[in-house]
Amino acid sequence: MRTGCLIVALGSPSAPTPREIRRFLAPFLSDRRVVDFHPALWRPILHGIVLPFRPGRIAEQYEGVWMPEGSPLTVHTIAQRDHLARELPGVDVQYAMTYTEPSIPEALSRMDVDHITVLPLFPQYAPSTVAAVVDQVMQYYQGATSMPHLTIVSSWETSSTYIAWHARRLAETCAATDVDRIVFSYHGVPARWRHAPEAYMAQCETTTNAIMDAVGEIPFEITFQSKFGPGEWLTPATIDRMAKLPSEGARRVAVCTPGFIADCLETSEELDVLNHKAFRDAGGEVFVRVAPPNSDPIAGAMLAEVYRAHAPGVAASA
């Protein structure tokens, strides 16, 4: 049986310019999996306020994290595809982006295989990330003349290689730098039921506890970042906690982001710049972030383990 694996990341602008940022944000923020307000309410805001002004405001932030090869998320996702292909000889390994190129339909159209495993690069399931991938995969095959056997991985929050790597990196960080608190910062979701906040939070807690079981007795907490738009989101917010931790005696923190497998604006700018500043301004002394796997070959091993756990016939023979 000819098999394939499609890894899917969110997407990123092709250049750190207002025009390209707008091209990325338009489909992203138009997806009702992401912003579930009624279109009659949301579209005037999106097209009258957000898209005309936000790209220009954040272009400098994108410029600050841009790599010589391009967007960090794109660069690392391509590297992860390459590492995964080396781990899975004989498997057609492709990558796609939910909201930019290569699109999910484009990648699927290139895969001439009998079975495809779609592996979203989000360890914890959320409707705004994984379900958006499912929507696009199903929409593509609704219009196709044939369809391979299909597996879509919904979550992999306790995959052993993933947990072990984060535990090892955290332990190394804490051994090299004396910290009095570990902060696990996950991408937040709205508190509305459509975003399954309780289930998502439970998976974040499961991941965190599995990592800390291996790290040992260091105080830790879970926070959520990247709130966008009105309404209640999961709390506590990472930036709120950063502004309060020093007054609570936690002046030396390590920040870990197990919900991100690659650096992007939310890690390299939001955490390293904005949250770091909030912490320092509040009297914090040490702020160290454990970066995601990024382009390290370990990312290929992580994803290969997830693939083997879900691809047909692989788990039984592994």
C-alpha angles and dihedrals in degrees: 000000000000108000135193139187123207116194115198130201127182098254139242139220114277090228135014093251130116090243095054093040088054091050088054097043097047098069093031095056092038091062109102089211086067102035110022099182115125110277091235088062100035104041096064089049093046097046098032101043116004103046097039095050114017097067091058092047095053100036091094090053091054090048089054094057098034116123125215088252094048139263112009092228093051094044093050094042091055090049090049090051089052093048091048092050089055090051092050109045111187093026120109101233118192135165132217140177125229095221108015138037135337086041124207093251091049093052094044092050090059095053111093097183140123096233132025125195111201110206115188111206092233113102093198120054119241128161090231092059116020098027089051088058091049090051093055095045092051093045090054094052093046087070098037125102093221137019132204123220105282136208122180117193108222099190143343102190096146102035103149101229090048093050094043093051093052092046091051094047092048092048091050091049093050091047092053096041125036105233130176098198138030114209117200107202118194128182106265130233130202116271091235115116094243088070094053092229097174094051092045092049090049091056091048089052091048092052093046094048092048091053094045092048085067098038098053139216106352120128112253142170140190123238137171130227144186101053111183127188133352128319135058120307132188112291155254095051113221094229092050091053092047089057092051106036097082091055088053092054098262102121098147115057139173115206120208125187110193092164090068121068092182135031117256139154091295093060106028096042109018096044104026095044114019100032093038090054093048089052094047093045089054092054101271117155109190126031116173125169125205104222121222120255091271110165096347112126088237087078089066091052091048093052093042090057090052091047093050091050091058110025114100115264094359099095092051094051098038 
